[in-house]
Amino acid sequence: MDKPSAAGRYRIDRLLGTGGFASVWLGHDPELDSPVAIKILGEHWTLRTDVRERFVREARLLRRADSHRVVQVFDIGELPDGRPYFVMSYADRGTLAERLADGPLPLNEAVRTAREIILGVAELHELGVVHRDLKPSNVLLRSATGGGERLMISDLGIARTEDHLSSLTLPAGSPGYMSPEQTQVDGAPDRRSDVYGLGALTYHLLTGKPPASPARPPSELRPGVPARVDAAVLRALEPDREKRWQSAAAFEAALSEVASDIDTDPLPDAPPAAPPPSRRRSWTKRRVTLAAGAGATVAAMAAAGAVWALTGGGDAEQGRADDRWLRADSDIPAQYRDLIVRAGTWCEMRGLSPALIAAMLKAESGFDPHLADPAKNEYGIARWTPSVLVFWQPGGLNNPEPKPQQITPELSIPAMGRFLCYWGKDLKNVPGDPALNLAATYRSSSKTIVKAGGVPARFKPYTDKVHQYLETYRPH
């Protein structure tokens, strides 16, 4: 494939990917000084009028959507050799398929991601567009302001508007994600076919793989998935479309209702049973909804794990079990050891450990749960900014932004594990000590560490302290 040097005013830098009908290139808009993605029809399809029309129709459908949840098209044109192209948003964080290559997402993140995708498809449906090819590689990830991330639905190459769905349809879609009616000639797929695709996508997010046929409950592959999430996803995957959710909006509403059943702290081992009511502290200000059902024991961090840690609920045997993670004769406060172990083992990641969490807490606050630094808007033992912590607290954005006095160790410490497990995935090719790269990410961003190729000089004093404490807290 010959690399074109430009498409209109846009410089073409390198190939991003190819498909059956087109290639996508990384380009640069010199007028706006901004990266763009440029989709160009394959040379061998240039003279096929039907394929050419479908290519241009995709650009027009994407333009009509005009949504931050759908890839946006800015321009359209034709190369000197006659091939059409269109210019669209560049997804600098790759695809959801690449993200899932590392395994399933944490439960709360999986449901939140699914809901965002479903809302994007619902917006397409409002415009009368049925996607027909929903799968992880067609969900793009792009950096957002403030260090966040945005999801964008892409590739409307086989999408149809509802006024054309009544015409003859041939089998189309991707195995594992396409509804039964999409496998049939003239199966007349409609919005409910996309609901099936959304169900398969959600299943993949939860379990790390697309559903088999018939689909087993996600909880059989991923213990801790609440029963109500199982039910919502399995209804989306009903072979009979009359029994499915009848719209994407209805599926999203069902997941929204059960979102609070999932805490953002699915740790390897379930916490022990909560102590008797007389030993519990009041959590009225935390607004953390407890998970229901035996399968959701892990999700009860705020009620069981946190209360148990506060009251010293374990016995001496539990304390000895923690010794394999943290030195017993260190200055780590006993009441925080369980929280630290849980945060440091929240996921399997190079560099992440309970000793790292403890070292960071020592460097951040000296284990002071009452730290308040209004000038920097940082509070608590882990120096969280409330507007950032809201994304990493149990329930995420389903719960309100915590006030400074609500930023307790029980809230702050597990959030560190969630934060590092999420952003740490960006660091896998960064040289240097992976633990210190994670620590620097906590003080800055993964993008900063990747760009610098390790810990930037301005964060060295912090990571030097972390390194010193890390050596102290690691068990012999």
JOPEUR-V793102 format. One record per helix or strand of 2 or more residues. SS is the DSSP state (A for helix, B for strand). FROM is the first residue (numbers start at 1). TO is the last residue. Records with the same first field share a line. If there is no record, write none. Layout:
SS->FROM-TO / FROM-TO
//
This chain:
B->6-7 / 10-18 / 22-29 / 34-41 / 73-78 / 84-88 / 129-130 / 139-143 / 149-153 / 160-161 / 372-373 / 378-379
A->43-45 / 49-65 / 96-100 / 107-126 / 136-138 / 145-147 / 162-164 / 180-183 / 191-207 / 218-221 / 227-236 / 241-243 / 248-261 / 277-279 / 294-299 / 301-310 / 316-322 / 334-344 / 354-365 / 386-392 / 396-398 / 404-406 / 409-427 / 434-443 / 446-452 / 457-473
//
